Structures are given as C-alpha cells and as structure tokens.
Amino acid sequence: MPRLASELHRWRRPGVLVLDDVHRLEDRTCLDALASLLGHLPPGFRVVMASRTTPDLPVARLRANRALLEIRKDDLAFDVPEAEALAAAAGLRLSRDQARVLVERTEGWAAAIYLAALAHKRDATHPVGAEEVSGRDGYVAEYLRSELRPMLDDLDVTLLTRTSIVDVLEPGIAEAVSALPDATARLRRLAHANLLIGELPGGAPSYRYHHLLRDYLEAELERREPGARAELHQRASSWYLDVGRTELAIEHSIASGDTDAAAILVEGASLQTYLLGHGDRLTRWFRAFDDEAFTRRPTLAVGVAMVFALSGRPDEAERMADIVERSSFDGVPANGSASFESARSMLRATMVRHGATDAFQNAAAAVAAEPAASPWRTLSLEVLAQSLLMLGDAAAADTALAEAVDAAPPGGSYAFYALALQASIAMGRGDWERAAEHARESHRRIERVQLGAAASTVLVHAVAARVAIHHGDLAHGREELVHAQLVRPLASHALPTVIVALLEVARAYLAIADPAGAGSAVAEAERILQRRPNLGVLAEQVAEIRGRVHGASETLALPSTLTPAELRVLPMLSTHLMFEEIADRLHVSKHTVKAQVVSIYGKLGVSSRGEAVDRAIEIGLLEPFPGLRFAGRPRRD
C-alpha cells in the first residue's frame, strides 16, 4: 500500500482508484493497510470502493471529516439513519450498530427493514439488526413468497432455488447447476423483471441475487429438494473445472462436503498456486480438511507440509510430515509427481528430519523417479543439490542445479531457488560474474509473480546483496539485506537448509563491517541447528562464520540485529493499534510486546514510537506514505 500511495503521488493529476469486492478483505493486516492508504491520498485523488458489506475501515472518521461520499445501489435504498427512523416508526428503537447490520443484511431494502422491525415488535426474541436477519423465515420470507410466487412458474422456482448456491450467475453455470436448457433466457427475463436479481456490469451477462432473496431461495431448495445442495455444488464444481476456473471448482467441491474429491483438486492445484504467489489461498483451502482426510490423501499432505515449511509454520509442517510418514498410498498423485513415495522422498529431503545422508538418499530416489516432463523434476533436483551441499560436494550440487534450471517449466517462479543456490556456489569459488548472472535471473523470477512471503526467498535477497556489495553498490546491497531481513522471520527448522541463506546474509553484513548484523543471522542459524543438528558441513560453516563475527570489532546493537519477533511488531507501530491490541493480533502477551518495543527502540536508537517508525522508514524496514511524516501519531500506550 505505501508503494501504491507513492505511485499515486507521482501521478500529479486528479484521478480515481477503483477497488472492487472490498468485502473480500478479511485479513486485519490488509484492512489496516487500506485504512492507512485512505488517509494518505494525494490532492485531487479519489478512491471508489465497491463492497457488498461495509468494510471494517475507519468509515466513521472519513464521514466525519467530509471525506466520504456513500452511494447505494439504488437511490431508494435506506441508509442507517433512515433504517433507524423507519424502525422507530414501526415502534422499534434500534441502536446504531443494530441498524447498521440490518441495513447490511437487507441491502437497504425498505420493505425488509420494516418487516424485520415488525417481527421484533411482535416477538422480542426475534433477532433484528443481527446476522440472523434473513429471508429464510418470518415476515420477510412470507413477503417474498407472496410477491414472487404469482410471478413465477415451477421451472422458474427450480432455476432460482438450484442456482442460489452460486455467488455470481453466468449463463453456463446456471444451465449446468439447474439442469434446465433454457436457464439463460429465464434468468435474463427474471432479472429484467426486477425480482431482486441484479445484472452485473461487464461484457458477458452475469447476475447476483439479493442477500435476502438468496436466503429465501436456499430455504426453498431445502424444502423442495432436501439434500440436493451437495449434488448442486458438485455440478458447479464440474462446470468450473471444465472451463478452467480451478479456484471456483475447488470452492464448490469443498462446499459439497466431498472432502476426498476436493482434496484431489487442491492437491492438483497446490504447486502451481504456490509458485504463482497465492499461498494465502492455499492455506484457506487446507483448513477444509482434517487429519483423516490428509491420511486418505497423503500426497496432499506432502504439499501442505511444504507450504507450511516455506511459510514459517514449523509446528504445522511437522504435524503434516508425521501424517505423511505413517500413511500409505498406491493411487496416482494428482499433484503431478511420479508417486507418493517420490513426493514423500522430496519432503524428507526438504525437511531433513533424519540428517544430511538420509536427505541425500531420499533426494536421489526422487530424482530417479521423476521423469524429465514432471513438474516436480526441478524440485527433486533442488533438494538433491541441497543435500550435496550439506555433504560438502559443491561441484556435484552445481551440476544438479543446472539441470534443475533446464527442467523448469516456463513462466511463474520455477527454479528461482536453484538459480540463487548457483549464485551462492559461484561466489564460493570466486566467480562473481556468473554469480551476478544467476542472482539477477533468480530475482527476476520472484518479481514476476511477486513471490515474497516464502523462506526460500531469503537466499535470493542475500546473494543479490553480496553481488551488489562486491561491485561497490553498497546502497543496493543494504536494500537487499533489508528485504532479506523482512523475510527472515519465516526461516525455521522445518526448512533447515535456509541456513545456507542465513550464512550468505552474515557474509554480506561482514562485508559492510556490520558484525552485529552478521551475528544476528548466525544466531538464527544456530537455533535451527539445535533442532536439526545433523546437517553435515553446514554446522562447520556456521561455526566458521561465528568465529569471524567474534573476531570483528565490537559494535552497538544495530537495526540489522532486530529479531524475527521484533520485525513482526515493527510494522504495527505505524498503525493506531495500542500495545494490547498488537498483542492480541500476534497472540502474545502485552508484556511481551512492550519488551519487544523497548528492544526495537534501542536497536533503532530512538526513544518514541513515532521516532521508531521514522527511523524504520529511513533505513527501508518500512515503506513510507508520501507527504506525511507520521502526522497521525498513534495513541500513547
């Protein structure tokens, strides 16, 4: 968001930024970032947000500052004060929060607001202004039934009820789910009749049902065709799969309750989804499965373990690895690997739970199993190279990495890690020209898909930093070290070969006379070695760098020594959040946050929260919002 704000300020012309589907923003960090963007817009610039619900943003403050213009879908749609007034006219006093939620649920539909108020007046236990306000029963359902049924024939009702399981209706999905050949014509006619069915803007016709209408139709579906929802979701999943929209196919497969079918789809999409930078989407899908589902489909558990290992979630990665180890599977993997045994071997070589020699044996088995056309061929060669490096054979590792790069499919971020390892090996033998070539290409591949939140990218930034420093570009070298520092919190014992990256980070810091920064990276490597002690020559290399750090001049604690925990706190200091709220977000105690903030102050050489943010922006640990020097100071804790 700071980068986007900077681009908007450089625009230097009036403009409009349109943000669609803001209701899909649920992550607190994303909402906080968007809230900050809204406060830092350049003069003459406007933001238009489209959302089905009021986003959890500082709307009240923007409204109070006369910086917000709210336009509803229909000029007749009631806003919150109008809903309160209408409810009061019906004899019901609503709180502002009750009225707000009621407007969200009814989309400002005056008739629904009035009927909800009447229902509560008749029965005080009837929810009003709460999430339970729906069209499934009560006055609203009766009204919909009385208004709609005279206008609909039986096939119309069949179409509407069956397609109520779909968020956005297109002609093809309507026909597939309803099993009615004339579904498109019917849907167009019903939408034009203004039956709470809205046609969405765009090229091809598509439609959306009003919240309350959809509630009503879902209840009618259960009454007319009990138990049909699962089959309808399966139809939707099949249609989306046929037209190549795998994400929606997976969503409907999960909704159908057929976890085995959903597991196959998620497994097949996992590698490509992750390499395209959508790890958050994968995590949401993974939550749909329990341990029994993973045991039945251990090839999926392999992918989940790898994603968790790369995402800095070692405990969850270990749990998945345990499931993989005690499982067996004779079927054909949906993830494109040669077999479950091959996929399990790659996981074993990745997590190195039983030492370097065991990792090498498993990596070699995976390379032997994965054919040249396999999407897993590159990964198998990368883990083989990692194991060879642990065993001290850099030349053989370099050969395997060259083959890994050649085997990588075009597009995406494939082989970025192999290229970064090649750069590291080249620097080790003094071939800085080759190192620069590999480092540059590795960096380009992660930028192509904006793959940032992965532990494996630490090495990409570390080798780029070393190359830049070697060529005298200290500013760029420091910038890359900052990028590496921001990703280092994801490094863990679940991906122990990240020690290679941490050693490169330490060497880069030593090259710019920052032994404290080098010591911080070595300390992280040592913590991983405590959990994974049998990593071959990596332990010796860590000890050697530790010796160089001890032999360097003593320095004060610098920003480069910020710990992963402190780096997680630092971005939140630029928000309105108090320490207690930060602690809640990070699932730690308020005392822990206070201690970390005091440590941050010391390492940044500041004495206040605002100064900490300014200093972090100055050295690149935070990106600035243009035109503002932390004008909106956070509340004092």
ZASE-21544 format. One record per residue (C-alpha): residue in one letter; z, x, y. Coordinates in steps of 0.2 Angstrom, whole numbers, padded with zeros to 4 digits, always signed. Each point is the difference from the previous one (the first is absolute). Layout:
REM ZASE-21544
AZXY/...
***
This chain:
REM ZASE-21544
M+0000+0000+0000/P+0004+0014+0013/R-0018+0007-0004/L-0008-0017+0002/A+0010-0002+0017/S-0007+0017+0005/E-0017-0005-0004/L+0002-0016+0010/H+0006+0010+0016/R-0015+0011-0002/W-0011-0015+0001/R+0003-0002+0019/R-0008-0017+0000/P+0007-0018-0002/G-0001-0005-0018/V+0006-0011-0014/L+0008+0006-0017/V-0001-0014-0013/L+0012+0000-0014/D-0003-0012-0014/D+0011-0006-0014/V+0016+0007+0008/H+0010-0012-0011/R-0004+0013-0014/L+0011+0013+0009/E+0017-0001-0010/D+0005+0018+0000/R+0013+0003+0014/T-0007+0017+0004/C-0017-0007+0004/L+0007-0014+0010/D+0011+0012+0010/A-0016+0011+0003/L-0010-0016+0006/A+0014-0005+0012/S+0000+0017+0008/L-0019+0000+0002/L+0002-0017+0009/G+0011+0008+0012/H-0011+0015+0004/L-0017-0008+0004/P-0011+0008+0014/P-0003-0011+0015/G-0013-0013-0002/F+0001+0000-0019/R+0005-0015-0010/V+0004-0003-0018/V-0005-0016-0009/M+0010-0003-0016/A-0005-0013-0013/S+0014-0005-0012/R+0004-0015-0011/T+0019+0002+0005/T+0009+0008+0014/P+0001+0018-0003/D+0017+0009+0000/L-0004+0008+0017/P+0009+0000+0017/V-0009-0016+0004/A+0014-0007+0011/R+0001+0016+0011/L-0019+0000+0002/R+0001-0019+0005/A+0014+0003+0012/N-0010+0014+0008/R-0015-0011+0002/A-0010+0012-0011/L-0004-0013-0013/L-0012-0014-0001/E+0001-0012-0015/I-0015-0010-0005/R+0002-0012-0015/K-0014-0004-0012/D-0001-0017+0007/D+0004-0005+0018/L+0010-0015-0007/A+0011+0012-0011/F+0018-0001+0006/D+0010+0016+0005/V+0018+0002-0003/P+0007-0009+0016/E-0012-0014-0003/A+0006-0001-0019/E+0018+0000+0007/A-0004-0014+0012/L-0009-0010-0013/A+0014+0001-0013/A+0012-0004+0014/A-0010-0016+0003/A+0002-0004-0018/G+0019+0002+0002/L+0001+0018-0007/R+0006+0015+0009/L-0007+0016-0006/S+0006+0018+0003/R-0014+0011+0007/D-0001+0009-0017/Q-0001-0016-0009/A-0014-0006+0011/R-0009+0017-0001/V-0001-0001-0019/L-0005-0018+0000/V-0014+0004+0011/E-0005+0014-0011/R+0000-0011-0016/T-0009-0015+0009/E-0012+0012+0010/G+0005-0011+0015/W-0006-0016-0008/A+0009-0013+0010/A+0000-0013-0014/A+0008+0011-0012/I+0013+0006+0013/Y+0004-0018+0003/L+0001-0005-0018/A+0011+0015-0004/A+0012-0006+0014/L+0000-0017-0007/A+0004+0006-0018/H+0015+0010+0006/K+0006-0015+0011/R+0000-0011-0016/D+0007+0013-0011/A+0010+0015+0008/T-0002+0010-0016/H-0019+0000+0002/P-0005+0017+0007/V-0008+0001+0017/G-0005+0016+0009/A+0002+0010-0017/E-0012+0007-0012/E+0002-0015-0011/V-0010-0011+0012/S-0015-0004-0010/G-0013-0013-0004/R+0005-0001-0019/D+0012-0015+0003/G+0008-0011+0012/Y-0007-0008+0015/V-0014+0013+0003/A-0006-0002-0018/E+0000-0019+0002/Y-0010+0002+0016/L-0013+0012-0007/R-0002-0012-0015/S-0002-0015+0010/E-0012+0009+0012/L-0011+0009-0012/R-0001-0010-0016/P-0011-0014+0008/M-0012+0013+0006/L-0001+0010-0016/D-0008-0004-0017/D+0007+0007-0016/L-0011+0015-0001/D+0005+0004+0018/V+0018+0000-0005/T-0004+0011-0015/L-0009+0012+0011/L+0014+0001+0013/T+0014+0001-0013/R-0008+0013-0011/T-0005+0011+0015/S+0017-0001+0008/I+0005+0016-0009/V-0013+0011+0010/D+0005+0006+0017/V-0018+0000+0007/L-0013-0011-0007/E-0018+0006-0002/P-0014-0010-0008/G+0000+0011-0016/I+0018+0000-0003/A+0002-0019+0003/E-0013-0003-0013/A+0007+0012-0013/V+0018-0006+0002/S-0004-0019+0002/A-0013+0000-0014/L-0010-0012+0011/P-0018+0005+0003/D-0001-0009+0017/A+0016+0007+0007/T-0008+0009+0014/A-0008-0016+0007/R+0016-0009-0002/L+0011+0013+0008/R-0012+0001+0015/R+0001-0019+0002/L+0019-0001-0001/A+0002+0014+0012/H-0012-0009+0013/A+0011-0015-0003/N+0014+0009+0008/L+0012-0003-0015/L+0011+0015+0005/I-0013+0012-0007/G-0005+0013+0012/E-0017+0009-0001/L+0003+0019+0003/P-0011+0009+0012/G-0013+0012-0007/G-0017+0001-0008/A+0002-0009-0017/P+0010-0016+0000/S+0018+0001-0005/Y+0015-0011+0002/R+0019-0001+0000/Y+0012-0014-0003/H+0014-0005+0012/H+0017+0006-0007/L+0006-0017-0003/L-0016-0006-0007/R+0000+0014-0012/D+0018-0004-0005/Y-0005-0018-0003/L-0015+0005-0010/E+0010+0012-0011/A+0013-0014-0004/E-0015-0012-0004/L-0007+0013-0012/E+0016+0001-0009/R+0001-0019-0001/R-0019-0002-0005/E-0002+0015-0011/P+0017+0007-0006/G-0001+0018-0005/A-0017+0003+0007/R+0004+0013+0013/A+0000+0015-0012/E-0018-0005-0006/L-0006-0002+0018/H+0007+0017+0006/Q-0009+0007-0015/R-0016-0008+0005/A+0002+0007+0018/S+0004+0017-0007/S-0016+0000-0011/W-0011-0005+0015/Y+0007+0013+0011/L-0002+0013-0014/D-0018-0005-0002/V-0004+0002+0018/G+0009+0017+0001/R+0015-0005+0010/T+0013+0008-0011/E+0014-0001+0011/L+0000-0019+0001/A-0004-0001-0019/I+0016+0009-0003/E+0010-0011+0012/H-0005-0015-0009/S+0002+0007-0017/I+0018+0005+0004/A+0002-0018+0007/S-0006-0007-0016/G+0015+0007-0009/D-0011+0009-0013/T+0008+0017+0003/D-0010+0008-0014/A-0017-0004+0008/A+0007+0005+0017/A+0006+0016-0007/I-0017+0004-0006/L-0008-0003+0017/V+0013+0010+0009/E-0001+0014-0012/G-0019+0000+0003/A+0001+0000+0019/S+0015+0012+0001/L-0008+0017+0002/Q-0014-0005+0012/T+0012-0011+0010/Y+0012+0015+0002/L-0013+0013+0004/L-0007-0012+0014/G+0017+0001+0008/H+0007-0017-0005/G+0016+0005-0009/D+0010-0014+0009/R-0011-0013-0008/L+0003+0008-0017/T+0018-0001+0002/R-0001-0018+0004/W-0010-0003-0016/F+0012+0010-0011/R+0015-0011+0005/A-0008-0014-0010/F+0003+0008-0017/D+0016+0003-0009/D+0004+0014-0012/E-0006-0011-0015/A-0017-0001+0008/F-0001+0018+0003/T+0005+0003-0018/R-0014-0011-0006/R-0012+0009+0012/P+0006+0018+0001/T-0016+0006+0007/L+0005-0010+0016/A+0017+0008-0001/V-0009+0017+0001/G-0008-0004+0016/V+0016-0008+0008/A+0010+0016-0004/M-0013+0011+0008/V-0001-0011+0016/F+0019+0000+0001/A+0001+0019-0003/L-0013+0003+0014/S+0009-0013+0012/G+0017+0009-0001/R+0009-0013-0012/P+0006+0012-0013/D+0012-0012-0009/E-0013-0013-0002/A-0013+0012-0006/E+0013+0007-0013/R+0003-0018-0006/M-0019-0003-0002/A-0001+0016-0009/D+0013-0005-0012/I-0009-0016-0004/V-0016+0010-0003/E+0009+0012-0012/R+0007-0013-0011/S-0016-0011-0001/S-0015+0000-0010/F-0017-0007+0003/D-0016+0000-0010/G-0011-0010+0011/V-0013+0005+0013/P+0007+0005+0017/A-0006-0010+0014/N+0003+0015+0012/G-0015+0009-0006/S+0010+0014-0009/A-0006+0005-0018/S+0016-0007-0008/F+0018-0003+0002/E+0005+0016-0007/S-0012+0009+0012/A+0008-0009+0015/R+0018+0003-0006/S-0005+0019-0002/M-0005+0000+0018/L+0016-0008+0006/R+0010+0012-0010/A-0009+0015+0008/T+0002-0008+0017/M+0019-0003-0001/V+0004+0016-0010/R+0015-0008-0008/H+0000+0013-0015/G-0005+0016+0009/A-0016+0010+0004/T-0006+0003-0018/D+0002-0018-0005/A-0010-0005+0016/F-0014+0012-0004/Q-0001-0007-0018/N-0001-0018+0006/A-0012+0005+0014/A-0012+0009-0012/A+0001-0015-0012/A-0005-0012+0015/V-0015+0012+0005/A-0006+0000-0018/A+0001-0019-0001/E-0008-0005+0017/P-0019+0001+0000/A-0010+0006+0015/A-0003-0018+0006/S+0018-0005-0001/P+0008-0004+0017/W+0015+0009-0006/R-0009+0016-0004/T+0004+0007+0017/L+0019-0004-0002/S+0001+0008-0017/L-0008+0016+0007/E+0012+0000+0015/V+0016-0002-0011/L-0007+0014-0012/A-0002+0011+0015/Q+0018-0004+0006/S+0006+0005-0017/L-0010+0016+0000/L+0007+0005+0017/M+0018-0003-0007/L-0004+0012-0015/G-0007+0013+0013/D-0019-0001-0004/A-0007-0003+0017/A-0018+0005-0005/A-0001-0013-0014/A+0008-0013+0012/D-0014+0004+0012/T-0013-0003-0013/A+0007-0017-0005/L+0001-0005+0018/A-0018+0004+0003/E-0004-0011-0014/A+0011-0014+0006/V-0009+0000+0017/D-0017-0001-0009/A+0006-0014-0011/A+0007-0011+0015/P-0010-0016+0003/P-0007-0001+0018/G+0009-0009+0014/G+0019-0003+0002/S+0012+0014-0001/Y-0004+0006-0017/A+0004+0019-0003/F+0008+0003+0017/Y+0015+0007-0010/A-0011+0012-0010/L-0008+0006+0016/A+0017+0003+0008/L+0006+0010-0016/Q-0016+0010+0001/A+0004+0004+0018/S+0018+0006-0005/I-0007+0011-0014/A-0013+0007+0011/M+0013+0005+0013/G+0011+0008-0014/R-0015+0012-0003/G-0003+0003+0018/D-0017-0010+0001/W+0003-0009+0016/E-0018-0005+0003/R+0000-0010-0017/A+0017-0006+0004/A-0006-0007+0017/E-0014-0009-0009/H+0010-0008-0013/A+0014-0005+0012/R-0013-0008+0012/E-0008-0010-0014/S+0017-0006-0007/H+0005-0006+0018/R-0016-0009+0002/R+0002-0010-0016/I+0017-0006+0004/E-0005-0005+0018/R-0015-0010-0008/V+0012-0013-0007/Q+0015+0004+0011/L+0010+0005-0015/G+0016+0006+0008/A+0015-0007-0009/A-0001+0010-0016/A+0010+0016-0005/S-0015+0009-0005/T-0007+0000+0018/V+0014+0012+0004/L-0010+0014-0007/V-0016-0005+0010/H+0010+0002+0016/A+0008+0016-0005/V-0016+0009-0005/A-0008-0006+0016/A+0015+0007+0010/R-0001+0017-0008/V-0019+0001+0002/A+0002-0004+0019/I+0015+0012+0002/H-0010+0014-0008/H-0014-0003+0012/G+0011+0000+0015/D+0000-0018+0004/L+0019-0002+0000/A-0001-0017+0009/H-0010-0008-0014/G+0011+0009-0013/R+0015-0008+0007/E-0008-0017+0001/E-0004+0001-0018/L+0018+0005-0004/V+0006-0015+0009/H-0012-0011-0011/A+0007+0008-0015/Q+0018-0002+0006/L-0003-0019+0002/V-0006-0001-0018/R+0013+0011-0008/P+0013-0014-0002/L-0012-0006-0014/A+0002+0016-0010/S+0012-0002-0015/H+0003+0007-0018/A-0011-0014-0006/L-0015+0010+0006/P+0008+0018-0002/T-0016+0010+0003/V+0002-0006+0018/I+0010+0017+0000/V-0017+0008+0002/A-0003-0009+0017/L+0018+0003+0006/L-0002+0019-0003/E-0016-0001+0010/V+0009-0009+0014/A+0014+0014-0001/R-0013+0014+0001/A-0008-0009+0015/Y+0017+0000+0009/L+0003+0018-0004/A-0017+0004+0008/I+0005-0007+0016/A+0018+0008+0000/D+0009-0016-0004/P+0011+0005-0015/A+0011-0016+0003/G-0015-0011-0004/A-0004+0011-0015/G+0017-0002-0006/S+0000-0019+0001/A-0016+0000-0011/V+0007+0012-0012/A+0016-0011-0001/E-0010-0015-0005/A-0009+0010-0013/E+0017+0006-0007/R+0006-0018-0001/I-0015-0004-0011/L+0003+0015-0011/Q+0018-0006-0003/R-0008-0016-0008/R-0015+0009-0008/P+0006+0018-0004/N-0014+0005-0012/L-0015+0001+0012/G-0005+0018-0005/V-0004+0012+0014/L+0003-0013+0013/A+0018+0004-0001/E-0003+0019+0003/Q-0011-0005+0015/V+0013-0010+0007/A+0013+0014-0002/E-0012+0012+0008/I-0003-0011+0015/R+0019-0003+0002/G+0002+0019+0000/R-0013+0001+0014/V+0010-0013+0010/H+0016+0009-0002/G-0008+0016+0006/A-0006-0008+0016/S+0009-0001+0016/E+0013-0013+0002/T-0006-0015+0011/L+0008-0016+0006/A-0003-0016-0009/L-0017-0006+0006/P-0010-0016-0002/S-0009+0008-0015/T+0017-0002-0009/L+0001-0019+0001/T+0004-0007-0017/P-0010-0014-0008/A+0014-0012+0003/E+0000+0005+0019/L-0018-0002+0001/R+0001-0018-0007/V+0013-0004+0014/L-0009+0009+0014/P-0014-0013+0003/M+0012-0014+0001/L+0009+0009+0015/S-0015-0006+0011/T+0003-0018-0004/H+0013-0013+0006/L+0009+0001-0016/M+0019+0005+0000/F+0007+0012-0012/E+0007-0015-0011/E-0017-0007-0001/I-0008+0016-0004/A+0012+0002-0014/D-0004-0017-0007/R-0019+0004+0000/L+0003+0017-0009/H+0013-0007-0012/V+0013+0012+0005/S+0017-0001+0010/K+0001+0000+0019/H+0011+0016-0002/T-0014+0009-0009/V-0012-0005+0014/K+0011+0006+0013/A+0003+0017-0009/Q-0019+0002-0002/V-0003-0004+0019/V+0013+0013+0005/S-0009+0013-0011/I-0017-0005+0008/Y+0007+0002+0017/G+0005+0018-0004/K-0016+0005-0008/L-0010-0007+0014/G+0012+0007+0013/V+0003-0016+0009/S+0015-0011+0004/S-0006-0018+0000/R-0011-0012-0009/G-0013+0000+0013/E-0001+0019+0002/A-0002+0000-0019/V-0015-0011+0000/D-0008+0010+0015/R+0003+0016-0009/A-0007-0007-0016/I-0016-0006+0009/E-0001+0017+0009/I-0001+0010-0017/G-0011-0013-0009/L+0013-0008-0012/L-0003-0017+0009/E-0015-0006+0008/P+0002-0006+0018/F-0004-0016+0008/P-0011+0004+0016/G+0006-0003+0017/L+0018-0001-0005/R+0014+0013-0001/F+0012-0011-0011/A+0002-0012+0015/G+0007-0013-0012/R+0015+0010-0005/P+0008-0007-0016/R+0017-0008+0001/R+0015+0012-0001/D+0009+0001-0017/
***
